[in-house]
Amino acid sequence: MSEAASSETIAAAPVDAVLSPLARIYGEPLAQMPHDLYIPPDAMAVMLDAFEGPLDLLLYLIRKANVNVLDIPMAPLTEQYLVYVEAMRSQNLELAADYLVMAAMLIEIKSRMLLPRPKLTAGDEVEDPRAELVRRLIEYEQMKLAAHGLNALPQAERDFEWVEVWVEKALLRRLPEVNALDLQNAWHGILRQARLHTHHLIQREELSVREHMGLILRHLRDAGGFVEFADLFDPQLGAPVLVVHFLALLELAREHLLEMTQVEVFAPIYLRLSDEHGVSR
């Protein structure tokens, strides 16, 4: 169509038709259809029910017919399924491949149900050709219900948004919590360090046996009689003093300056000055 003819057509059209564009593209009105516009044959085809696979289609047909899954009427179900697959195959053959496999399975089950069944002996169970299909349908329905349950749960960025709060580290300083066990471990660590740095100072103490001999003689003289062996020693003086005191006692006994007596075995030991020493003193 030439530009002159187009101008004549627009001029001859009513004013309302010229003012009402067919469409708007990027805000610009479109008065007539473009000559190079291509519309595919199946562009206006709308699929009202979208299925995720052959089992989904079968389950939809069963629920739509309101029949029991455990007792599927194979004849009408197979017929409805083939009608849907034929419509799908005419549109997209690659997409209908899995559905064609299920169609072959339905036809096989239908034919096996039409065949006469052999006579069974007592106790044998009749094998239902639909058993495997029913099992797959029940498992698929359970998984589908579980998927719907998971999808109903709140999801981030779909039902709610994450809220992020930026906090300056210098403003928020979290101090660690200290319990009794932490204090105990810290104290043991200090003790271990103290043992490693301990300085041992050894001092030499001057102790005289002769001096302790005089102390023992003075003690026996003041007592005026027998003195028990244990009363001569004071444990608070320390081990070195006790050892020197005991050596002084043995030295006095060797010089016969004191006497040791005992009534019986394991009885207390008593000491006193010897008679000669006592008389001379």
C-alpha positions as a printed Julia matrix, in Angstrom:
281×3 Matrix{Float64}:
   0.0     0.0     0.0
   1.45    3.39   -0.97
   1.76    6.41    1.29
  -0.92    8.3    -0.67
  -3.42    5.48   -0.25
  -2.67    5.26    3.47
  -3.27    8.96    3.87
  -6.57    8.69    2.06
  -7.65    5.77    4.3
  -6.85    7.66    7.48
  -8.63   10.74    6.18
 -11.73    8.72    5.29
 -11.85    7.02    8.7
 -13.94    8.49   11.51
 -12.36   10.94   13.86
 -12.77    8.59   16.88
 -10.83    5.8    15.08
  -7.94    8.13   14.37
  -7.86    9.41   17.94
  -7.99    5.86   19.48
  -4.69    4.11   18.65
  -4.46    0.34   18.3
  -1.68    0.2    20.89
   1.06    2.24   22.48
   4.73    1.27   22.14
   7.1     3.08   24.52
   4.34    5.68   25.02
   3.9     6.37   21.31
   0.45    5.63   19.83
   0.23    3.01   17.08
  -2.45    3.99   14.52
  -2.22    0.87   12.32
  -0.57   -2.52   12.3
   3.0    -2.64   10.88
   3.39   -4.41    7.52
   6.4    -6.45    8.69
   4.76   -7.79   11.87
   5.14  -11.61   12.21
   2.86  -13.58   14.53
   3.74  -17.31   15.01
   0.86  -19.75   14.54
   0.98  -20.98   18.13
   1.63  -17.59   19.74
  -1.94  -17.26   21.01
  -2.12  -20.82   22.4
  -2.59  -20.67   26.17
  -2.05  -23.71   28.39
  -4.42  -23.36   31.31
  -3.1   -26.36   33.27
   0.68  -26.81   33.55
   1.89  -30.24   34.68
   5.32  -31.21   35.95
   5.33  -34.66   34.39
   3.26  -37.71   33.42
   2.49  -38.66   37.02
   1.28  -35.14   37.71
  -1.09  -35.34   34.74
  -2.41  -38.74   35.8
  -2.97  -37.54   39.36
  -4.81  -34.48   38.02
  -7.13  -36.63   35.87
  -7.82  -39.0    38.78
  -8.66  -36.18   41.19
 -10.74  -34.44   38.54
 -12.8   -37.63   37.98
 -13.08  -38.08   41.77
 -12.08  -41.74   41.74
 -10.08  -43.81   44.2
  -6.39  -44.15   43.45
  -6.46  -47.79   44.57
  -9.21  -48.61   42.03
  -8.38  -46.7    38.85
 -10.75  -47.11   35.85
  -8.1   -47.65   33.18
 -10.3   -47.22   30.09
 -11.56  -43.62   30.62
  -8.28  -42.59   32.24
  -6.24  -43.82   29.28
  -8.6   -42.13   26.83
  -8.37  -38.75   28.57
  -4.61  -39.06   28.91
  -4.14  -39.83   25.18
  -6.25  -36.8    24.25
  -3.98  -34.53   26.28
  -0.78  -36.16   24.95
  -2.0   -35.84   21.35
  -2.62  -32.11   21.88
   0.83  -31.75   23.44
   2.53  -33.76   20.68
   1.1   -31.5    18.01
   2.62  -28.48   19.74
   5.97  -29.8    21.03
   7.14  -33.32   20.27
  10.24  -33.13   22.47
   8.19  -32.11   25.49
   5.72  -34.98   24.93
   8.4   -37.73   24.94
   8.0   -38.63   28.64
   4.24  -38.47   28.33
   4.33  -40.91   25.41
   6.23  -43.43   27.56
   3.53  -43.21   30.22
   0.85  -43.55   27.51
   2.44  -46.81   26.37
   2.43  -48.03   29.98
  -1.28  -47.18   30.37
  -2.15  -49.0    27.15
  -0.2   -52.05   28.34
  -2.02  -52.08   31.69
  -5.37  -51.68   29.93
  -4.63  -54.59   27.57
  -3.48  -56.82   30.45
  -6.74  -56.16   32.28
  -8.74  -57.13   29.18
  -6.99  -60.5    28.86
  -8.61  -63.5    30.57
  -6.93  -64.41   33.8
  -5.81  -68.0    34.51
  -7.48  -69.99   37.23
  -5.72  -69.68   40.58
  -5.26  -72.36   43.17
  -6.35  -71.9    46.75
  -4.17  -69.43   48.64
  -2.77  -67.63   45.56
  -3.32  -63.89   45.24
  -4.42  -62.21   42.03
  -1.75  -59.85   40.7
  -3.24  -56.49   39.8
  -1.56  -54.92   36.72
  -2.25  -51.49   38.21
  -0.25  -52.14   41.41
   3.03  -50.58   40.25
   1.26  -47.53   38.81
  -0.73  -47.03   42.02
   2.45  -47.23   44.1
   4.18  -44.59   41.98
   1.13  -42.3    42.11
   0.87  -42.53   45.92
   4.58  -41.81   46.39
   4.4   -38.88   43.98
   1.38  -37.41   45.77
   3.14  -37.68   49.13
   6.23  -35.9    47.8
   4.06  -33.24   46.18
   2.19  -32.55   49.43
   5.5   -32.37   51.29
   6.83  -29.9    48.71
   3.73  -27.73   49.12
   4.22  -27.82   52.9
   7.83  -26.67   52.56
   6.83  -23.97   50.09
   4.23  -22.68   52.56
   6.94  -21.98   55.13
   8.19  -18.39   55.29
  11.12  -17.86   52.95
  13.67  -15.1    52.99
  13.35  -12.48   50.24
   9.9   -13.86   49.39
   7.84  -13.52   52.57
  10.25  -11.38   54.58
  13.46   -9.43   54.14
  16.67   -9.73   56.11
  17.4    -6.74   58.29
  21.06   -5.91   58.73
  22.21   -3.5    61.41
  25.7    -2.1    61.31
  27.21   -1.53   64.75
  30.5     0.22   65.27
  32.9    -2.15   67.03
  34.42    0.66   69.02
  31.03    1.47   70.56
  30.07   -2.08   71.5
  32.74   -3.91   73.46
  31.66   -7.22   74.88
  33.71   -8.31   77.85
  34.16  -12.05   78.47
  32.33  -13.68   81.33
  34.51  -15.03   84.16
  33.44  -17.93   86.34
  35.0   -19.77   89.28
  36.7   -22.34   87.04
  38.47  -19.58   85.08
  39.78  -18.08   88.33
  40.99  -21.49   89.49
  42.87  -22.1    86.24
  44.44  -18.64   86.39
  45.59  -19.22   89.98
  47.15  -22.59   89.11
  48.99  -20.92   86.25
  50.45  -18.34   88.64
  51.56  -21.1    91.04
  53.3   -22.97   88.23
  55.16  -19.82   87.21
  56.11  -19.16   90.85
  57.63  -22.64   91.18
  59.78  -22.05   88.13
  61.18  -18.8    89.58
  61.66  -19.93   93.2
  65.13  -19.28   94.66
  66.34  -21.76   97.25
  68.48  -20.17   99.98
  70.46  -22.66  102.04
  71.74  -21.4   105.39
  74.16  -23.14  107.72
  72.96  -23.23  111.3
  75.58  -23.56  114.01
  74.46  -26.17  116.58
  76.68  -27.34  119.46
  76.38  -30.79  120.98
  78.14  -29.57  124.13
  75.61  -26.82  124.56
  72.7   -29.25  124.33
  74.44  -31.58  126.8
  74.37  -28.74  129.31
  70.68  -28.09  128.57
  69.81  -31.74  129.25
  71.79  -31.82  132.51
  70.14  -28.62  133.68
  66.7   -30.04  132.86
  67.36  -33.23  134.82
  68.78  -31.31  137.77
  65.75  -29.01  137.93
  63.37  -31.98  137.77
  65.1   -33.59  140.78
  64.16  -37.13  139.72
  63.04  -39.18  136.75
  62.09  -37.43  133.51
  60.32  -39.17  130.64
  62.31  -39.48  127.46
  59.72  -37.65  125.29
  59.67  -34.63  127.65
  63.25  -33.78  126.72
  62.36  -32.98  123.1
  60.31  -30.1   121.72
  59.06  -30.89  118.14
  58.54  -27.2   117.43
  62.32  -26.61  117.41
  62.69  -28.43  114.1
  64.43  -31.56  112.93
  68.06  -30.21  113.04
  67.73  -29.17  116.71
  66.12  -32.48  117.67
  68.91  -34.44  116.01
  71.62  -32.48  117.85
  69.66  -32.81  121.12
  69.47  -36.59  120.67
  73.24  -36.76  119.95
  73.87  -34.83  123.16
  71.73  -37.33  125.07
  73.75  -40.25  123.68
  76.99  -38.49  124.56
  75.81  -38.04  128.16
  74.89  -41.7   128.38
  78.3   -42.7   127.0
  80.04  -40.59  129.66
  77.77  -42.15  132.35
  76.4   -38.76  133.34
  72.78  -40.0   133.26
  70.88  -43.26  133.64
  68.09  -44.69  131.49
  65.52  -47.09  132.99
  62.5   -48.98  131.7
  60.05  -51.05  133.72
  59.16  -53.5   130.93
  59.27  -53.94  127.17
  57.6   -51.12  125.24
  57.15  -49.17  128.46
  58.12  -45.47  128.62
  61.81  -44.71  129.02
  62.83  -42.55  131.99
  66.07  -40.68  132.56
  67.79  -39.25  135.63
  71.22  -38.0   136.65
  73.69  -40.64  137.76
  74.4   -40.88  141.5
  77.98  -39.75  141.2
  77.08  -36.73  139.1
  74.22  -35.86  141.35
  76.37  -36.06  144.5
  79.18  -34.01  143.04
  76.74  -31.43  141.92
